[in-house]
Amino acid sequence: MWKGIRTVVITTLVASGCTWVDLEPDAKQVQIGYAGDLAQCERIGVINANTKARVVMARDEAKVQEELYTLARNNAADLGATNLVQHGRPKDGEQSFTAYRCAGLG
């Protein structure tokens, strides 16, 4: 019995570091951050991305950030956006982004 419980715990801990969200093909064109003049871009709206920051224990911050970026890029592509500007750092598995459609990009 303990061997089975140990296996479940180890599997959960290993899985907690994995990224579970795949980047959709259309989202590959969406960039996070934009060094150009946003005045030339159309503001599409705000995207709120969220994922699990904890699975039994805290997940790796880089993995959580990567997953939030992927979720935001997938949502941005659905809206026809080309660029995302993040609002600060992720907190508790949540992060907001402003989505823009910039001419000549995406």
C-alpha positions in Angstrom: 0.0 0.0 0.0 2.8 2.5 0.9 4.5 1.7 -2.4 1.3 2.8 -4.3 0.9 6.0 -2.2 4.6 6.8 -2.8 4.1 6.3 -6.5 1.1 8.7 -6.6 3.0 11.3 -4.6 6.1 11.1 -6.8 4.0 11.3 -10.0 2.1 14.3 -8.7 5.4 16.1 -7.8 6.9 15.4 -11.2 3.8 16.5 -13.0 3.6 19.7 -11.0 6.6 21.0 -12.9 5.1 20.3 -16.3 3.5 22.8 -18.7 0.0 21.5 -19.6 -1.0 24.1 -22.2 0.0 23.8 -25.9 0.5 26.8 -28.0 -2.1 26.9 -30.8 -0.8 27.3 -34.4 -2.3 30.8 -34.8 -0.9 32.0 -31.5 2.7 31.5 -32.7 2.4 34.9 -34.4 1.4 36.7 -31.2 4.3 38.5 -29.5 4.6 39.4 -25.8 5.9 42.9 -25.5 6.3 45.5 -28.1 9.2 48.0 -28.4 7.4 50.1 -31.0 4.9 52.9 -30.7 1.6 51.4 -29.4 -0.2 54.5 -30.6 -0.1 52.9 -34.1 -1.8 49.8 -32.7 -5.5 49.1 -32.1 -6.2 48.2 -28.5 -8.3 45.0 -28.5 -8.8 44.5 -24.8 -7.5 42.9 -21.6 -6.8 39.2 -21.3 -6.7 37.6 -17.9 -4.8 34.3 -17.8 -4.7 31.9 -14.9 -3.3 28.5 -14.1 -2.5 26.4 -11.1 0.4 27.9 -9.1 0.2 25.0 -6.7 -0.3 21.3 -7.2 0.4 19.7 -3.8 3.3 22.2 -3.5 4.3 25.4 -5.3 5.0 24.9 -9.0 8.2 26.2 -10.6 7.7 30.0 -11.3 9.2 29.8 -14.8 6.8 27.0 -15.7 3.8 29.0 -14.4 5.0 32.1 -16.3 5.4 30.0 -19.5 2.0 28.6 -19.1 0.4 32.0 -18.5 2.2 33.3 -21.7 0.9 30.4 -23.7 -2.7 30.9 -22.4 -2.6 34.6 -23.1 -1.1 34.1 -26.6 -3.8 31.5 -27.4 -6.6 33.9 -26.3 -5.0 36.9 -28.2 -4.9 34.9 -31.4 -8.7 34.2 -31.0 -9.2 37.9 -30.7 -7.0 38.7 -33.7 -4.4 40.5 -31.7 -0.7 40.5 -32.7 0.9 41.8 -29.5 0.5 41.5 -25.7 1.8 43.8 -23.0 1.9 42.2 -19.6 0.6 44.0 -16.5 3.4 43.3 -13.9 4.5 39.9 -12.7 2.2 36.8 -12.2 0.6 36.5 -8.8 -0.9 33.2 -7.5 -1.0 31.8 -11.0 -2.8 34.9 -12.5 -1.6 37.6 -14.9 -3.3 40.2 -17.0 -2.2 41.4 -20.5 -3.4 44.2 -22.8 -3.9 42.8 -26.3 -3.2 45.0 -29.4 -3.5 44.6 -33.2 -0.5 46.3 -34.8 -0.5 46.9 -38.5 2.0 44.9 -40.5 2.5 42.5 -37.6 1.0 39.0 -37.0 
